[in-house]
Amino acid sequence: CTQPTPTLVDNCQETDCPSEWNTTRWTRCSKDCGTGQQTRTTFCQRLFGDGILRQIEDTYCEAARPTEEQTCSVINCPPKWTTCSQSCWPLDEIRGATCEQILASGEKVV
């Protein structure tokens, strides 16, 4: 070829892309066992014709906003003995003790 090599990378897009929601990753579950909560951040963004992706006002995203909170069920909590109230005597504590476990579903089993 006698002509110079053309530019191999060029911005061919001339119009703005539609706005869309973007999300961060879910946070770690708020509890190590049982049922907890996770959160994430959502924001509206648009890829403009100049090739730059920008965060824009939420009102520009027409689709439903993705959820920012969800329940997370990790694992069943280990069983534990309930403690007696402060007003009981040591012997009552032994007689009144019950074994409880919180399951990943959030249900308490006695």
Sine and cosine of phi, psi and omega as CSV:
sin_phi,cos_phi,sin_psi,cos_psi,sin_omega,cos_omega
0.00,0.00,0.68,-0.73,0.01,-1.00
-1.00,-0.05,-0.28,0.96,0.00,-1.00
-1.00,0.03,0.40,-0.92,0.01,-1.00
-0.90,0.44,0.44,-0.90,0.03,-1.00
-0.89,0.46,0.75,-0.67,0.01,-1.00
-0.94,0.34,0.36,-0.93,0.07,-1.00
-0.90,0.43,0.80,-0.60,-0.07,-1.00
-0.99,0.10,-0.46,0.89,0.04,-1.00
-0.90,-0.43,0.85,-0.52,-0.02,-1.00
-0.56,-0.83,0.51,-0.86,0.04,-1.00
-0.99,0.13,0.98,-0.19,-0.04,-1.00
-1.00,0.04,-0.24,0.97,-0.05,-1.00
-0.99,0.15,0.77,-0.64,-0.02,-1.00
-0.92,-0.40,-0.32,0.95,-0.01,-1.00
-0.92,-0.40,0.39,-0.92,0.02,-1.00
-0.95,0.31,0.60,-0.80,0.10,-0.99
-0.97,0.22,0.32,-0.95,0.07,-1.00
-0.90,0.43,0.47,-0.88,0.07,-1.00
-0.93,0.37,0.50,-0.86,0.03,-1.00
-0.49,-0.87,0.41,-0.91,0.04,-1.00
-0.98,0.17,0.58,-0.82,0.13,-0.99
-0.77,-0.64,0.46,-0.89,-0.03,-1.00
-0.74,-0.67,0.45,-0.89,0.16,-0.99
-0.99,0.12,0.09,-1.00,0.06,-1.00
-0.95,0.31,0.41,-0.91,0.08,-1.00
-0.91,0.42,0.61,-0.79,0.09,-1.00
-0.94,0.33,0.21,-0.98,0.09,-1.00
-0.90,0.44,0.50,-0.87,0.01,-1.00
-0.87,0.50,0.64,-0.77,-0.07,-1.00
-0.94,0.34,-0.24,0.97,0.02,-1.00
-0.78,-0.63,0.55,-0.83,0.02,-1.00
-0.98,0.18,-0.38,0.92,0.07,-1.00
-0.53,-0.85,0.30,-0.95,-0.07,-1.00
0.98,0.20,-0.41,-0.91,-0.05,-1.00
-0.97,-0.23,0.78,-0.62,0.01,-1.00
-0.78,-0.62,-0.25,-0.97,-0.01,-1.00
-0.81,-0.58,0.52,-0.85,0.14,-0.99
-0.80,-0.60,0.54,-0.84,0.04,-1.00
-0.75,-0.66,0.29,-0.96,0.10,-0.99
-0.44,-0.90,0.25,-0.97,0.01,-1.00
-0.97,-0.25,0.65,-0.76,0.09,-1.00
-0.88,-0.48,0.54,-0.84,0.04,-1.00
-0.48,-0.88,0.45,-0.89,-0.01,-1.00
-1.00,0.00,0.67,-0.74,0.01,-1.00
-0.61,-0.79,0.30,-0.96,0.01,-1.00
-0.54,-0.84,0.66,-0.75,0.14,-0.99
-1.00,-0.02,0.91,-0.42,-0.05,-1.00
-1.00,0.07,0.29,-0.96,-0.03,-1.00
-0.85,0.53,-0.36,0.93,0.04,-1.00
-0.99,0.13,0.05,1.00,0.05,-1.00
1.00,0.05,0.10,1.00,-0.03,-1.00
-0.98,-0.22,0.78,-0.63,0.05,-1.00
-1.00,0.04,0.83,-0.56,-0.06,-1.00
-0.79,-0.61,0.58,-0.82,0.16,-0.99
-0.98,0.19,0.71,-0.70,-0.05,-1.00
-0.77,-0.64,0.08,-1.00,0.00,-1.00
-0.86,0.51,0.62,-0.78,-0.03,-1.00
-0.85,0.53,-0.48,0.88,-0.04,-1.00
-0.90,0.44,-0.30,0.95,0.00,-1.00
-0.99,0.16,-0.25,0.97,0.04,-1.00
-1.00,-0.02,0.90,-0.44,-0.08,-1.00
-0.99,0.11,-0.47,0.88,-0.01,-1.00
-0.93,0.36,0.31,-0.95,0.05,-1.00
-0.89,0.45,0.67,-0.74,-0.01,-1.00
-0.92,0.39,0.74,-0.68,0.05,-1.00
-0.89,0.46,0.47,-0.88,-0.01,-1.00
-0.90,0.44,0.58,-0.82,-0.01,-1.00
-0.94,-0.34,-0.09,1.00,0.04,-1.00
-0.69,-0.73,0.59,-0.81,0.10,-1.00
-0.49,-0.87,0.42,-0.91,0.07,-1.00
-0.99,0.17,0.64,-0.77,0.07,-1.00
-0.81,-0.59,0.74,-0.67,0.06,-1.00
-0.93,-0.38,0.91,-0.42,-0.08,-1.00
-1.00,0.00,-1.00,0.08,0.00,-1.00
-0.62,-0.78,0.24,-0.97,0.10,-1.00
-0.90,0.44,0.64,-0.77,0.10,-1.00
-0.96,0.28,0.49,-0.87,0.05,-1.00
-0.92,0.38,0.53,-0.85,0.03,-1.00
-0.88,0.47,0.54,-0.84,0.06,-1.00
-0.57,-0.82,0.43,-0.90,0.04,-1.00
-0.99,0.13,0.67,-0.75,0.07,-1.00
-0.96,0.29,0.46,-0.89,0.04,-1.00
-0.99,-0.14,0.48,-0.88,0.00,-1.00
-0.99,0.17,0.40,-0.92,0.01,-1.00
-0.92,0.38,0.27,-0.96,-0.04,-1.00
-0.90,0.44,-0.38,0.92,-0.08,-1.00
-1.00,0.08,-0.07,1.00,-0.07,-1.00
-1.00,-0.04,0.32,-0.95,0.02,-1.00
-1.00,0.02,0.34,-0.94,-0.01,-1.00
-0.80,0.59,-0.61,0.79,0.01,-1.00
-0.93,0.36,-0.60,0.80,0.04,-1.00
-0.89,0.45,-0.57,0.82,-0.02,-1.00
-0.87,0.50,-0.68,0.73,-0.02,-1.00
-0.93,0.36,-0.70,0.71,-0.03,-1.00
-0.93,0.36,-0.55,0.84,-0.09,-1.00
-1.00,-0.02,0.01,1.00,-0.06,-1.00
-0.94,0.34,0.67,-0.74,0.09,-1.00
-0.75,-0.66,0.49,-0.87,0.02,-1.00
-1.00,-0.06,0.81,-0.59,0.01,-1.00
-0.84,-0.55,0.51,-0.86,0.07,-1.00
-0.62,-0.78,0.71,-0.70,0.09,-1.00
-0.98,-0.17,0.84,-0.54,-0.03,-1.00
-0.99,0.12,0.25,-0.97,0.02,-1.00
-0.86,0.51,-0.44,0.90,0.01,-1.00
-0.97,0.25,-0.18,0.98,-0.05,-1.00
0.99,-0.11,-0.16,0.99,-0.02,-1.00
-0.95,0.30,0.67,-0.75,0.06,-1.00
-0.99,-0.12,0.80,-0.60,0.01,-1.00
-0.93,-0.36,0.78,-0.63,0.00,-1.00
-0.95,-0.30,0.00,0.00,0.00,0.00
